[in-house]
Amino acid sequence: MRGTSPSEEQVRADAGAWIAEHWDPDRSLLEWRRLLAESGWAVPSWPTRWHGRGLPAWADRAVADELRAAGAVGTPLGSGMSLAAPTILEHGPDELRQQILWPTITGEVTWCQLFSEPGAGSDLAGLTTTAVRDGDDWVVNGQKVWNTSAHHADYGMLVARTNWDVPKHAGISYFVLPMRQEGVEVRPILQMNRHSSFNEVFLGDARIPAGNLVGTEGDGWRVARTTLMHERTFATMRRPSFPGAAGRAVDEAAAEAAEHFATYAWYPQRAGRADLVIDEARRRGRHHDPVVRQAIADLVAFRSASEWTAARAQAARRLGRAPGPEGSLGKLAASEVARRSARVHALIAGAAALLREGAHDNDATIAEVLVSTPAQSIAGGTDEIQHNIIGENVLGLPREPAADRGIPFREVLR
Ligand SMILES: Cc1cc2nc3c(=O)[nH]c(=O)nc-3n(C[C@H](O)[C@H](O)[C@H](O)COP(=O)(O)OP(=O)(O)OC[C@H]3O[C@@H](n4cnc5c(N)ncnc54)[C@H](O)[C@@H]3O)c2cc1C
């Protein structure tokens, strides 16, 4: 197959020509995205049968570049395109692919991830939310938590227990849950940084059509691992910009992005804002202090090394390789950058780092860094869990002992 793939140059030229002919900012955003999806250029790496062009993975980035260069709008941001769609593409079934991939590409529906529970985060396979088959539906009862964007999602990627009489990993199934129904109650959580981007989700006799089972019954753990793999290697979200472009589609895309980024406004601060440390040291007159200088140099060096690791992971993905150990290393490095950045900001600003309402714009940002960075080493799998993954999967160390392996979940002490 490799020999028959067109070159990147050819793909860019073909996509560029199509965009030049069809991009019209005065269309509605929906009309434009439908046209883009019909052409196969929205996600060219997807199979032709599912709105793509069957091209290698690098083609998605190449075409996204071409769209950006033309000031044209691409696919929607968020967990629909980055997590839900790749999972459903991989595991099916066809009827669900048919029904759900199209409105996800066009942005007509948005998504959230309903994995974590009060008693099942790191040990996700210990989840107790239960789905029971009832005629043509599954009926779900339980509670999820920390669910980003659940307050405005149309669908949830849900993992639920469908069999309590087999070992814990074997009794889980993966569903697409319609969120807008009576049995689903979403309650926003107020965070210590005053944002409210995630929620508790209570499921009381929520109903899911039988056709919304992803993969097969009892195979949900394998399906969930696909979603988690994509989550661990998910690149930083870039805010779209359309320099020099104007028109209805552009305005609607800007409004869509504004709503999306309202949820994620604190994510740059969560990552530590290492980019601000040198300016902050100068602004506060701390740049001659040898201890501050040493801390900044240490942070900048570590950050550069981790960016190169991330670049290697990206290059591997561009070549169509499966997300590998680099994903786990990158996640761990991002936590360390966030932690070190918060420490350096505190070293530079002293107690004033806690003040939100200072005279300078950066004051509120630095205060937000200090109360947001802890989330970096929890979201998408904690640092300790990443250490376990690297130990077991990369270094080949013995597996962590587990008392609940191999026995029916019903008999596991909780
Ligand atoms: C910003 C953010 C967004 C999130 N978005 C979502 C979302 O959209 N959907 C969703 O479902 N969830 C989401 N989560 C939840 C996230 O996946 C969980 O918080 C995470 O998996 C950890 O689970 P927990 O909070 O239950 O901690 P626990 O699993 O209870 O862990 C508590 C502590 O024990 C440690 N620990 C646990 N097990 C082990 C072990 N085996 N070895 C060593 N140490 C261990 C952990 O590292 C941690 O320090 C989000 C979290 C954050 C912070």
The ligand as an ORCA input file, in Angstrom:
! r2SCAN-3c Opt
* xyz 0 1
  C      -8.820     18.580     34.404
  C      -9.426     17.198     34.489
  C     -10.317     16.785     33.512
  C     -10.887     15.512     33.584
  N     -11.794     15.158     32.619
  C     -12.396     13.950     32.707
  C     -13.403     13.590     31.761
  O     -13.748     14.362     30.858
  N     -14.003     12.389     31.879
  C     -13.686     11.508     32.875
  O     -14.264     10.427     32.906
  N     -12.749     11.826     33.804
  C     -12.097     13.026     33.742
  N     -11.157     13.370     34.691
  C     -10.882     12.434     35.786
  C      -9.516     11.784     35.734
  O      -9.465     10.818     34.712
  C      -9.270     11.156     37.123
  O      -9.204     12.216     38.059
  C      -7.990     10.362     37.165
  O      -8.087      9.181     36.395
  C      -7.602      9.958     38.602
  O      -8.658      9.329     39.254
  P      -9.167      9.823     40.682
  O      -9.323     11.307     40.636
  O     -10.311      8.995     41.066
  O      -7.926      9.539     41.677
  P      -7.619      8.146     42.401
  O      -7.590      7.063     41.392
  O      -8.527      7.996     43.564
  O      -6.120      8.398     42.897
  C      -5.804      9.055     44.128
  C      -4.284      9.016     44.313
  O      -3.838      7.646     44.434
  C      -2.830      7.358     43.472
  N      -2.964      5.979     42.980
  C      -4.121      5.375     42.601
  N      -3.874      4.119     42.174
  C      -2.532      3.929     42.242
  C      -1.649      2.838     41.940
  N      -2.128      1.698     41.444
  N      -0.319      3.020     42.125
  C       0.172      4.182     42.628
  N      -0.613      5.245     42.957
  C      -1.948      5.121     42.762
  C      -3.098      8.350     42.337
  O      -1.942      8.569     41.556
  C      -3.536      9.596     43.111
  O      -2.402     10.307     43.567
  C     -10.569     14.629     34.646
  C      -9.662     15.060     35.644
  C      -9.105     16.317     35.584
  C      -8.134     16.745     36.683
*
